[in-house]
Amino acid sequence: MNRKTFWIMIIVGLIILLLFVAVGNVLIVGERLAAVHVYLSYAFYALAVVLLYILILHPLKVIFLSPTFTIEDGVDEKVNAKAYKAAAKSLLKTPKLTDKERTLLIDNLDEDSLPDALKTVFNGSVRKTVDDIILAHSKTVLVTTAISQNGNLDMMSVIFTNIRMVKSIVKACGFRPSIANIAKLGINVTITAMIAENLEGVKFHEMMPSKFGETITDLPMLKTATNSIFQGVSNGMLTCRIGIVTRRYLFQDNRMMSQTALRLAAYKETFRLMPIVITDGLATFPKAIVSFALRPFKKPNPFAKGEAT
C-alpha cells in the first residue's frame, strides 16, 4: 500500500463515519416525529436528504474536484512550471483579485518570475479573502454552538460549518490541498466535532475564581449563559485553527513558505484573528451577560475610584 492509497482510505473512512453520525441523528429525530405523525417524519427525512447533499456532499465534491497545486522536489522543472501556470490560471478565475494582481499574473504567466508573482497575490487579496472566510465561519460556530445547548447539534454544526469553510477557502484560492493534507484536515474536523459534543458537560463556572464561581452557581440563568458563552468561544477558536491550518497546508503544498515560516505564520494568525472572532461573535449576546462572564479575566484598573494610591 503506497502513501496516497493510505490517505485515500483515511478520507473514505472519515466520510463514512461522518455520514453514519449524520444519519444516526436524523433517525433519532425522525422517530420522535413519527410519534406525532408518520408523514411528518417522511417530510423530515426528505428535508434531511436535501440538507445532507447541500451541507456535506456538495462541498466535498467541490473540494475533491478542485485542482491541486503541489510542487515536488527532484522532478523536471517543466513539470513544476506547469503547476505554477495552472495555479495562476485558477486564480485568474476568482473574482476577488485586484486589477493590479491580475495584470501581474498575466504578465508573468510564461516567465520564470511567476512563483514570485503568485506569492505576491497569495499575500494580497487571497490572504485577505481567506481571513474573511475564517472569521465568518468561526463566528458562525461560536454563535450557533453557544445558543444550541445540545451536544449533538453542536457537533453537527461544527462539522457542517468546517466543511463549508474549507470549501470556501479552496474556491478562493483556486486549488485544494494534497490528498494527505485533506485527510489530516478531516481528522482535525472530526476531533473538533467530538470536542464540541463533549463541551456540553463541562462546567466552566467551576474554573473561575471561587467568588465568581459561587455567584454564578447561585444564579442559574447566569450559570447557563456563562457556560454557553465559553462553549461557543471554545468551538469558535477550534474552527479558526482549522481555517488557519487549511491555508497553511495550501502554502505548504506549493513550497511557497518554509516549515519555520509556516509555524510562525500559524501562531501569528491565531493571535491576530481570535480577538476579532470573539469580539464580533459575542456582540450578538446581551452585553450585561458577556461583561459578567468575562469579568474574572479582566485586569483591574489601578486608577479606578477608591483604588488609586
N, C-alpha and C positions, 0 to 999 in steps of 0.2 A: 504493500500500500504506500503510494507516494504522499508527499506532504499536502498537495492540493486536494487529493481524494479524502484525506483525513478531515480537512477543514470543511469540505462539502458535506460530509457525513454529520459533522457537528451542527452545521446550519440546518440540514434537513431534520435532525433530531430536535433542535430548538423550535423550529416551525411546527412540528407535530405536537410538541409539548404545549406550545402557545395555543394551538387550535383545541387541544383537549381541555385546557383551562377555560378558554372562552366558551366552548360548547357545554362544559360542565356547569358553568354559571348560568348559561341560557336555559338549560334543562331545569335547574332549580327554580328559577323564576317562572318558567312555563308551567311547572307542576302546580305552583301556587295559583297561577291564573286559571288553570283548568278547574280548580275547585270552585271558582266563581262562575265560569262558563267555558265550555270546551272550545268554542270558536274564538274566544278572546286569546286563548293560548296559541291557536293556529295563527292568528294575526300577529302575535308577538314573535313566533318562530319565523314567519315570513320577513318581518322587520329586522330580526336578528341576522338573517342570511344577507340581507342588503347591507346592513351596517358592517357585517364581517368582511364583506368584499371591499366596501369603501374605506374602512379604518385599518384593515390588515392586509388583505390580499392585493389590492391595487397599489398601495405604497410599496409593498415588497416587490411587485412586478416592475415598478418604475426604477427601484434601486438596482435590481439584478440585470435589467435590460440596458442600463446606462453603461457607457464605455468606461474602461479603466485607463488610468494614466500612470503606468508603472515603468520606472527607469531601472534597467538591470545592469549590473556590473559584468564585465567580461564578454559583452556581445558587440556585434558590429555597430559602430556609431550611427550608421544609416538607420538601424532599427530604432534607436533612441530618438534620432532626429524625426522619424515618422511619428513617434509617440508625442513629442513636443508639438508637432504640427497639428496632429489630431486634437490635442488638448486645446490648442489655440482656436481651432475652428469650432470646437464645442463651446468655448467661452464666448465667441463672437455671436452665438445664437441666443445667449442670455440677454435679457432686456436691461439689466442693471448697470452695464458698463457705461462709462462716460465716453463722449466723442473722442477725447484725447486718448483714452485707453484703447478704443477700437482702432484708431489710427496707428497707435504704437504696435499693436499686434499685426495689423495688415502690412505695415512697412517692414516688419522683421520676420514675416512668415517663412521666407526662404533663406533667412540669414542665420549665421552661427550665433548671433546675439539673441535669438528667440528665447532661450532659457531665462536670460536676464529680463526680457520684456514680460514674460509670464510671471516671474517673481514680483515685478512691479505691480502688475494687475492684481495678483493674489493679495498683495498687501494693501491694495487700494479699495476699489468698490467691492470686490469679492469678500474681503475680510469684513468690511462694514455690513454687508448683506448677511453674512453668516452670523455675525454677532447679533444682529437684529432678530434673526430666526431663533437663535439660542435663547435670547431674552424673552421673546414672546412665548415660546413653548415652556420655558422654566416657570414663568409667571402663571401660565395656564395650569400646570401641575400643582403649583403652590396653592392656588385658589381652590381648584376642584377637590384636592385631597384634604384641604382644611375644612371644606364645607360638608363633604360627603359623610364623614363619621362612620364609614363602613370599610372594613379591611379589604373585602373582595372588590368593591367599587374603586378603592384607592389603587389596588393592583392593576385592574383593567385600565383605569385612567392613565397610569404611568406607562403601561405597555403601548396603548394606542397613541398617546402623545409623543413618546420617544420614537416610535416608528415613523410617525408623520414628520417629526423634526429631522431625522436622518434623511428621509426622502426629500425634504425641502432643501437641506444642505447640499445633497447630491445634485439637485436640479440647479441650484445657484452656482455651483462650481462647474457643472457640465460633465462631470465624471464621478465614478464611485471608488471607494477604497478597494483594495485587493480582497480576494475571497477569504484569506486568512484573517484580515482585519475586520471584515464584515462578521465573521464568526465570533471574533473577540468582542465586537460591539454587541452581538446578540447575547453573549454571556453576561456582559455588563448590564444590559437592559433587563435580563431575567433576574439577576441578583438585586437590581434596584427595585423591581416589582415585588420581589419577596420581602425586601426590607419595608416597602410601603405597606404591604399587607400586615406585617407584624408590628408596625409602629402604633397601631390602634391600641395595643395593650400596654404601651409604655406610659408611665405616669410622670410627665415632665415636671409637674409641680414638686415632686419629691427630690428633684435635682437642684432646686433653687435653695437659696439661703433659708434657714429654718423659719424665720418670722414671716417671710413672704409665702413660703410653702404652707404654713399653718393658716394664714389668712385666706389663701385660695381654697384650701380644703374646707374651710368653714363657709365658703360661698360657692355652692355647686355650679352656678352659671359661669362664674369666672374661671372655675376649675376646668370646665368643659371648653370654654373659649381659649384658655391658655394652652391646653393640650392640642386643640385644633390648629392654633397658630404655629406651634412648634412642629407639629406633624407636617403641615404644609411647607414650612421653611426647609425642613429636612429633605422632603421629597423634591422641592424646587432646586436645592443645592445638588442633589444627586443627578437630576436631569441636566442641569447646567454642566456638570462634569462630563456627562456623556456627549453633550454637544461639543465641548472643547476637545474631547478625545477623538470624536469623528473628524474634526478639522485637522487635528494633529496627525491622524492616520493619512489624510489626503496629502498633507505636506510630506509625510514620511515616505509614502509610496513613490513620490516623484523625486525624492532626494534633494528637494529644494532647501532643506534645512538639516543641520547636523543633529545627532541624537541629543547632545548637550543643549543646543538651541531649542529643540523641541520641548525638552523637560522644563526649561526656564520659561518658555512661552506659555506652556500649560499652566504653570503656577501663577504667572502674572495675569493671565486671562481670568483665572478663577477668582483671584482677589479683585480684579477690575470689574467683573460682571456681577458678582453676587450681591454687592450692596445695592445695585440698581434693581436686581430681581426682587430682593427683599423689600426695598422701599416701595416700588411700584405695586408689588403683589399685596402688601399689607395695606395699601391705600384703599382697598375695597372693603376693609373691615372697619367697624366703628372705632374712631380714634381713641376713645377712653379705654377700650379693652386692649388695644395694641399697646398703648402707653403703659398700662398696668402690667401687661405680660412681659414687657421688655425692661421694666424699671430695675430689676435686680442686676441687669447687665450694664446699666448706665453709670458712668463715673460721677461721683458727687461734685458739685460745684463749690470750691472752697471760698468763693466770693459771694455766695448766696447770703441772704439776710440772716443774721444771727450766727453765721459761721466764720465771718471774717476775723482775722487775727489782729 
